[in-house]
Amino acid sequence: MGSPEQHDLDVDATIVRIQQQTPTVKSFLFDLGGAQLTFLPGQWVDLYIDTGLSAEVGGYSITSSPLQPGAIELAVKKLPFSPASTYLHDRAREGDTFIMRGGFGEFYFDQSRTGPLALIAGGIGITPFMSMLRYIDEAGLDVDVTLIYSASTASELLFREELEQLAAHNPGISSVFSVTGPGSQDWDGRCGRIDTALIQEQGLPPDTLYYLCGPPGFEEGLSALLGNLGVSPGHIKVERWW
């Protein structure tokens, strides 16, 4: 795959499937009507939404693989301060058409780089990594990838079942989950925030490239933690949405 480019092409994107993935996240599959929207795994798109009261633009990381032709999947968390996400959750229906533009951003999987990857996600920050993991798996790439993913509750571990399936059938992909909130009956796995011990347990090689994506403060804390472990800034890539 090539280097990132800025795309000014507006594409008509029609919702063909809506799924409630977690209590706060819905996924939306858009058909592009034969148009091609070029993006690299990890990049994002702008979605233009007329709410009837205002014109909103929502920027969302793509969760689908670039190898899925003619379609784009987005996973959107409902946020009280976001009119765009509120509209998508409460009013958007299958058959609705929106203007989409992208892909954008410098946070993407660079296929030309060799070496292992560590994808560290908090909450909805898993979204760009879904595109990366799906692409790496579908393309049959020989890449060692470790996913470390935390969420507030087990029910908010977005795409958890698919991630477990990827790790089960692809020997190059491994995944570790942790729940940061109070314990619940539906979770008997690891609890607590991603910390030094959890990262060290993965036995990641010195040449590992780390990708970080999560809520406000997540990237700063993890960048500092990795720095204390001797990881150079050049081996840390951060996605900031806020």
C-alpha positions as CSV (number, residue, x, y, z in Angstrom):
1,M,0.0,0.0,0.0
2,G,1.2,3.5,-0.7
3,S,1.7,6.7,1.3
4,P,-1.2,8.7,2.6
5,E,-2.9,11.3,0.3
6,Q,-5.5,13.9,0.9
7,H,-8.7,13.1,-0.9
8,D,-11.2,15.8,-1.9
9,L,-13.7,13.5,-3.6
10,D,-17.2,13.5,-2.2
11,V,-18.8,10.1,-2.2
12,D,-22.5,9.3,-1.7
13,A,-22.5,6.7,1.1
14,T,-25.7,4.8,1.9
15,I,-26.3,2.9,5.1
16,V,-27.0,-0.8,4.4
17,R,-26.5,-2.2,7.8
18,I,-26.7,-0.9,11.4
19,Q,-25.6,-3.1,14.3
20,Q,-25.6,-2.4,18.1
21,Q,-22.1,-3.6,19.0
22,T,-21.9,-2.5,22.6
23,P,-24.3,-0.5,24.9
24,T,-22.8,2.8,23.6
25,V,-21.4,1.9,20.1
26,K,-23.2,1.2,16.8
27,S,-21.5,0.1,13.6
28,F,-22.7,1.4,10.3
29,L,-21.9,-0.3,7.0
30,F,-22.0,2.1,4.0
31,D,-22.4,1.2,0.4
32,L,-20.5,3.6,-1.9
33,G,-22.6,3.0,-4.9
34,G,-19.7,1.8,-7.1
35,A,-17.4,4.7,-6.1
36,Q,-14.0,4.0,-4.7
37,L,-12.8,5.8,-1.6
38,T,-9.1,5.3,-1.2
39,F,-7.7,4.9,2.3
40,L,-4.9,3.1,4.3
41,P,-5.8,0.9,7.3
42,G,-6.0,3.2,10.3
43,Q,-7.2,6.3,8.5
44,W,-10.4,8.2,9.0
45,V,-13.2,9.8,7.0
46,D,-15.5,12.8,7.4
47,L,-19.2,12.2,7.3
48,Y,-21.4,15.2,6.5
49,I,-24.7,15.1,8.3
50,D,-27.8,17.4,8.0
51,T,-29.6,17.0,11.3
52,G,-32.4,19.3,10.2
53,L,-31.3,21.9,12.7
54,S,-27.6,22.1,11.7
55,A,-25.0,20.8,9.4
56,E,-22.5,18.6,11.2
57,V,-19.3,16.8,10.3
58,G,-18.3,13.7,12.1
59,G,-14.8,12.4,11.8
60,Y,-14.6,8.6,12.3
61,S,-11.9,6.0,12.0
62,I,-12.6,3.4,9.4
63,T,-13.0,-0.1,10.8
64,S,-13.3,-2.0,7.5
65,S,-10.3,-3.3,5.5
66,P,-9.3,-1.5,2.3
67,L,-9.7,-4.9,0.7
68,Q,-13.5,-4.7,1.1
69,P,-14.5,-3.1,-2.2
70,G,-17.2,-0.5,-2.5
71,A,-18.0,-0.3,1.2
72,I,-16.9,1.4,4.4
73,E,-17.7,0.4,8.0
74,L,-17.6,2.9,10.8
75,A,-18.1,2.2,14.5
76,V,-19.6,5.3,16.3
77,K,-19.8,5.8,20.1
78,K,-22.7,7.9,21.2
79,L,-21.3,11.0,22.9
80,P,-23.5,13.7,24.6
81,F,-21.4,16.5,23.3
82,S,-21.4,15.3,19.6
83,P,-24.5,16.1,17.6
84,A,-23.2,13.9,14.7
85,S,-22.9,10.8,16.8
86,T,-26.3,11.5,18.5
87,Y,-28.0,11.8,15.2
88,L,-26.4,8.6,13.9
89,H,-27.5,6.7,17.0
90,D,-31.0,8.1,17.4
91,R,-32.2,8.9,13.9
92,A,-30.1,7.3,11.1
93,R,-31.7,4.4,9.4
94,E,-30.8,1.9,6.7
95,G,-31.2,3.5,3.3
96,D,-30.1,6.9,4.5
97,T,-27.4,8.5,2.3
98,F,-24.7,10.9,3.5
99,I,-21.7,12.6,1.9
100,M,-18.4,10.9,2.9
101,R,-14.9,12.2,2.3
102,G,-11.5,10.6,3.0
103,G,-9.3,8.8,3.9
104,F,-7.3,11.1,6.1
105,G,-4.6,11.0,8.7
106,E,-1.0,10.0,9.3
107,F,-2.0,7.2,11.7
108,Y,-2.0,4.1,9.5
109,F,-0.4,0.7,9.0
110,D,2.8,1.1,6.9
111,Q,3.2,-2.1,5.0
112,S,6.7,-1.1,3.9
113,R,8.0,-1.2,7.4
114,T,9.2,-4.5,8.7
115,G,9.1,-5.6,12.3
116,P,6.5,-6.4,15.0
117,L,3.6,-4.2,16.0
118,A,1.9,-3.4,19.3
119,L,-1.5,-1.9,19.1
120,I,-2.6,-0.4,22.4
121,A,-6.3,0.7,22.6
122,G,-8.6,2.2,25.1
123,G,-12.3,2.1,24.6
124,I,-13.5,3.3,21.2
125,G,-9.8,3.7,20.3
126,I,-9.9,0.1,19.0
127,T,-11.5,1.4,15.7
128,P,-8.5,2.2,13.6
129,F,-6.9,-1.0,14.8
130,M,-9.8,-3.1,13.4
131,S,-9.0,-1.8,9.9
132,M,-5.3,-2.7,10.4
133,L,-6.0,-6.2,11.8
134,R,-8.6,-7.0,9.2
135,Y,-6.3,-5.9,6.4
136,I,-3.2,-7.7,7.8
137,D,-5.3,-10.9,8.1
138,E,-7.1,-10.7,4.8
139,A,-3.9,-9.8,2.9
140,G,-2.1,-12.8,4.5
141,L,0.8,-10.6,5.6
142,D,3.6,-12.1,7.7
143,V,3.4,-9.5,10.5
144,D,3.6,-10.2,14.3
145,V,0.9,-8.1,15.9
146,T,0.1,-7.8,19.6
147,L,-3.2,-6.1,20.6
148,I,-3.5,-4.8,24.1
149,Y,-7.1,-3.5,24.6
150,S,-8.8,-2.1,27.7
151,A,-12.4,-0.9,28.2
152,S,-14.5,0.3,31.2
153,T,-16.6,-2.9,31.2
154,A,-16.5,-6.3,29.4
155,S,-19.6,-5.3,27.4
156,E,-17.7,-2.3,26.0
157,L,-14.9,-4.4,24.5
158,L,-15.8,-3.6,21.0
159,F,-15.5,-6.4,18.4
160,R,-14.1,-8.6,21.1
161,E,-15.5,-11.9,19.6
162,E,-14.0,-11.1,16.2
163,L,-10.7,-10.1,17.8
164,E,-10.6,-13.4,19.6
165,Q,-11.3,-15.3,16.4
166,L,-8.5,-13.4,14.6
167,A,-6.0,-14.4,17.2
168,A,-7.3,-18.0,17.2
169,H,-6.8,-18.6,13.5
170,N,-3.9,-16.2,12.7
171,P,-0.6,-17.2,14.5
172,G,0.8,-13.8,13.9
173,I,-1.9,-12.0,15.9
174,S,-2.3,-12.1,19.7
175,S,-4.7,-10.2,21.8
176,V,-4.9,-9.3,25.5
177,F,-8.0,-7.7,27.1
178,S,-8.4,-5.8,30.4
179,V,-11.5,-4.3,32.1
180,T,-10.8,-1.1,34.1
181,G,-14.2,-0.8,35.8
182,P,-15.7,-2.8,38.8
183,G,-15.8,-6.5,38.3
184,S,-18.9,-8.1,36.8
185,Q,-20.3,-11.6,36.4
186,D,-19.7,-11.7,32.7
187,W,-15.9,-11.1,33.0
188,D,-13.3,-13.4,34.6
189,G,-10.3,-12.0,32.7
190,R,-7.7,-9.4,33.6
191,C,-8.8,-6.2,35.4
192,G,-7.2,-2.8,35.7
193,R,-5.6,-0.2,33.5
194,I,-2.8,-1.0,31.0
195,D,0.3,-0.7,33.0
196,T,4.0,-1.5,32.9
197,A,3.6,-5.1,34.1
198,L,1.0,-5.9,31.4
199,I,3.2,-4.6,28.6
200,Q,6.3,-6.3,29.9
201,E,4.4,-9.6,30.1
202,Q,4.0,-9.6,26.3
203,G,7.8,-9.9,25.8
204,L,7.8,-7.5,22.9
205,P,11.1,-7.2,20.9
206,P,13.1,-3.9,21.0
207,D,12.2,-3.1,17.4
208,T,8.5,-3.1,18.1
209,L,6.5,-0.2,16.7
210,Y,3.8,0.9,19.1
211,Y,0.4,2.4,18.0
212,L,-1.7,4.2,20.7
213,C,-5.3,5.2,20.5
214,G,-7.8,6.0,23.2
215,P,-9.7,8.6,25.2
216,P,-8.2,11.9,26.4
217,G,-5.1,11.3,28.6
218,F,-4.7,7.7,27.4
219,E,-2.0,8.4,24.8
220,E,0.0,10.7,27.1
221,G,0.0,8.2,29.9
222,L,1.0,5.3,27.7
223,S,3.6,7.3,25.9
224,A,5.3,8.2,29.2
225,L,5.0,4.6,30.3
226,L,6.7,3.3,27.2
227,G,9.4,6.0,27.4
228,N,10.2,4.7,30.9
229,L,10.5,1.2,29.4
230,G,13.1,2.6,27.0
231,V,11.0,2.8,23.9
232,S,12.2,5.7,21.7
233,P,9.7,8.4,20.5
234,G,10.3,7.2,17.0
235,H,8.8,3.9,17.8
236,I,5.5,5.4,19.1
237,K,2.7,6.5,16.9
238,V,-0.3,8.3,18.5
239,E,-3.8,9.0,17.2
240,R,-5.4,12.1,18.8
241,W,-9.1,12.7,18.1
242,W,-9.8,15.3,20.8
